[in-house]
Amino acid sequence: MHAPPHRHRNAPHAPELTPSRPTPDKAAAFYDVDGTLVSTNVVHAFGYYAANRGTLVGSAVRTAATVAGIPLFWAVDQLSRATFNELFYRQYKGLSRDRLTALSEELFEQVLKPAIYPGAEELVARSRQAGYRQVIVTGAIDLTIRPLARHFGMDDLIANQLEFLDGRATGRVKKPLIAGATKAAFVRDYCTREGLDLAQCSGFCDSYADYAMLAVVGRPCAVNPDFRLRQLAQFHEWPLVDLKKV
């Protein structure tokens, strides 16, 4: 890990964070989703799918099982984000691609859109105006996040992809898995592939689990940070932004 070469003063609200203008076509702004742009997480998403995927009785059973499993998911997440993702996405086994795509649009309108933080859209707009390519980087599955990415006008989406066999989810995620510290490798590879300068790129995350992603870019920002990320951000003199109240 390294301290970033470029530092900003602390900024309590999104309107005060205006990234310096990068060289045209040389930088991107990378955003985490859960806790950064929206207040929901992957458990909310699966709970919605479980409640809407089939018959009333079957949906009730699946929803109850999901709720009962939340403590297990939380415990595993504390130990390993990668293990959490693999365990969690097994719950999608049997969902058809068409049904999942349709439910993702409904999920956005009913769950994700109302959960967008007040300052999130202005943050993204300011970053775009400053000349940054807009990219979401998330451990969520791509079908779930595409409507949100479209809403924000994102240029690209880096997300996990479910494996499908004969149009139905197998319960496995395609490798390599995007989770926690591995996001940094995906960001680095994306910049290499697209000819972007990491030192000019920005990163926006809320969790200590995403520290590596912030550390790999030249212009990191802790958004709605948890306690450990806040401590690290203050140590590195990274800006702190609260999108919950703007």
Secondary structure, DSSP 4 states (H G I P E B T S, - for coil): ----SS-----SSGGG--PPPPPTTS-EEEE--BTTTBS--HHHHHHHHHHHSS-HHHHHHHHHHHHHHHHHHHHHHHH-HHHHHHHHHGGGTT-BHHHHHHHHHHHIIIIIHHHB-TTHHHHHHHHHHTTPEEEEEEEEEHHHHHHHHHHHT-SEEEEE-EEEETTEEEEEEPSSP--TTHHHHHHHHHHHHHT--GGG-EEEE-SGGGHHHHHHSSEEEEES--HHHHHHHHHHT--EE--S--
